[in-house]
Every structure is written in C-alpha cells, then in structure tokens.
Amino acid sequence: MMTSPTVHHRQLYRLPWSLPDNAISWLEPTSACNLACDGCYRENVAKSHKSLEVVRREVETFRELRNSDGISIAGGDPLMHPNIVEIVRMIAEMGFKPVINTNGGMLTPELLRELKRAGAAGFTFHIDSKQGRPKWKNKNEVELNELRLSYAEMLAEAGGLSCAFNSTVYEDTLPYTPELIDWAAKHIDVVHVMVFILFRAAVPQLPFDWYAGGKKINLGVLAYSETKERKIDLRSTDVVAEIRKRFPEFTPCAYLNGTEKPDSFKWLLTGRLGSKEKIYGYVGPKFMETIQTMYHLTQGRYLAYTKPAHTNLGRSMLLLSLIDRGVRGVAGSYLSAVLTNPLRLFKGLHYQSIMIIQPIDFLENSLQNMCDGCPDMTLWNGELVWSCRMEELKHFGCWVRSVPRASA
Ligand code: SF4
C-alpha cells in the first residue's frame, strides 16, 4: 500500500473534476513542433495541421461530451498552425477560454496582441532545460528564469492574460524545483501558475511485455518509449519533499487521485498568497472547495485559469479566513506585516497556483494508474482519450497493456 510521507490525501480537497464535467479539455490542432523536447509525448509530424472545419468539429464534440471552462490548445506547438488566431477566435466564440500551450519560440508581441484580440485567456509556456532550445543550450533551470521572465513581462504588458509555466521534472532537475518556486514567488504579480510534470517513459527495465489488441508489440515506435534506463517513477510527494527542504511551510490543498490508487497524487495543487516581497502563507482545502463550488454554482462549470484581475484580489480572498484555516494563517501574517510597515497596504496581494502532475504509474501488478478525472482529455475518432497516451491509438488503434513478463 502506497502511503505518502509528506501529504495525506484525506486531509486535502479532492478536485471535483470528472470525465463529463471538467475544468479543462485538450485540443491539438497540430502535431508539428519547432523543438524536440526530451520528455515529449507526441510524434513531431510536420504536415499535421488540422483544418478549421476539423478543429470546429472537435470543439463541438467537446461541447457535447464535456462541460469545460477552458480549452488548452496544445500540440505539437499550436503557434506553428497557420490559422492559430482563427482557432483561438473560434474557441472563444464557442464559449470556452482559449489557453495556448506553447514553447513560446514563435511568439512575438504582434502575434500576442492578435491572439489577445481574438479572445486568448492565457498562455502556458513549456520551458525546461531538456528542450535543446537554440540560444539556450546547456542552460540549467535557474538560468532559464531569464527566458521565463521575458514571456511573463510580455504578457503583463499586453494585460489581462493568465501566465503559466510548465516544466518536465527529471531526477537530475528535481533539485532545482525549490529555486523555481522561489523565482515564481518573487514574480507573483505576473506569474500566475507554475506546473511541474514528472517525466515518464516506457523503458526496458520495466518487467513487462507489451500487448495491443491481444498481440505482442514493439513499443519502440512510440514517442514515449526509450532505451535509456532512467528514473520514471518520481512522485508528486518527491517534489513536495524537495520543495520543503527550503520552504518547510509549503502546503498543498487539493488533488486528483489515481484511477487505481486513491492515495496517489496525480494532480497536486498548492495555492499561496503573497506580494513580490513575501509569501504570507498557503490556502487550505476549504478555500479551494469554496472557489470551485461557487464558480460551478454561478457559471455552471469548474474553474480553470483565473484572470489576473482576480488573482490580484488577494485582499478580498482573505474574507475566506472565516471558513479556511490556511487563509486565516495568511490573514494573521499579512496583518502583522502591515502593522510593522503600513506601506505594505499599498502593495498588491496576489494569488498563485503551483500544480504538480504525476502522469502514468506502472504498478507492479501490471495495472496502469492514470489521472482520475483527467483534465487533459483530447479526441480520437470522436472519443475522449488521454492526450498523454494518444500515440498508442495512432500506432496500434487501442491502448497498450503491460503484462508481467513470464520470467520476471
Ligand atoms: S491521464 Fe495523462 S493526459 Fe490525463 S492528466 Fe494525467 S498525465 Fe495528463
């Protein structure tokens, strides 16, 4: 039985996201990309841009099958699509918040303005040290903060856009996570979300044979198979433990469990309130429950990607100290800081999210532990499917099963 040494799931709020009612859906208008990231889950196919008709049909299918607040426009890199502005406009007109997941390489201030005018709600920039970025080769995670900040400032100048950064976390980059958390705190006014996605691959040291549709298959054709032996079972709690070495008070508030393991943290969410000068504390489970419930009651959907105009309302959020112990702690520490220096009253109090994502776990009994209530469901032949494993459907027409090797 897996137990977490650092966080217990029964003490957190289980995010209410499910297959038909989920904060997010995942659209891939192209599989083409201008980088070749180490941990990428998608085969890079140059001529794979979907037509506007196909994209419209997919968004309509999302609307039929799934109650979503935002649509992550991913890929590939969606900025490679020649009609990306029209795609963003179409999604916004169909009532969803378009959020662009990009490596940022093709983003210019002019394109940003066009995307904003078309209705973009925000950007998630994938930036990490294993992307082979031209001009940023051999830079570590901390050195890449300069690049992250340039995007955050570009968005802040355009105004009204949510700014998120995600990075894949490998065994050798895990020690950088506290520094990224620290950097994000210092830019809490312009960085709204940090996402850490744990590296996963199908590697030879796994004691399985691989089958699809009853036939033994060669997994080597998939973008996420690898021949190197490296760690593929980092857990969200490893990241929390690493962050707590430097920030012992770091406290998650909400999670999504695994399909096979109720006590695994497939999505582990932390929310904190602070200014550029100081983090005053971490919100608790009741805060997140109230926000998600109130949004669903008033908007009919669960919340994804808060507008900067709302994340900057930290002082109003302190009202939730009536029901949330975490916010009470924030209010106390904010009040004493203001009493020490009343000028702090004139500085903004901001909310920032930190999400840790733990994709597929191969369990010893050969079951595959996926995210229960996966927000990143995309479409394959009109069906909702896990975007992180869609290559299996493209190559074999069905999911790959792991079967314990007879000799293992
Ligand atoms: S199941 Fe896969 S696609 Fe869905 S949230 Fe988890 S990692 Fe992402």
Boltz pocket constraint, residues with backbone or C-beta under 6 A from the ligand:
constraints:
  - pocket:
      binder: B
      contacts: [[A, 266], [A, 357], [A, 358], [A, 359], [A, 360], [A, 370], [A, 371], [A, 374], [A, 375], [A, 376], [A, 377], [A, 386], [A, 387], [A, 388], [A, 389]]
      max_distance: 6.0
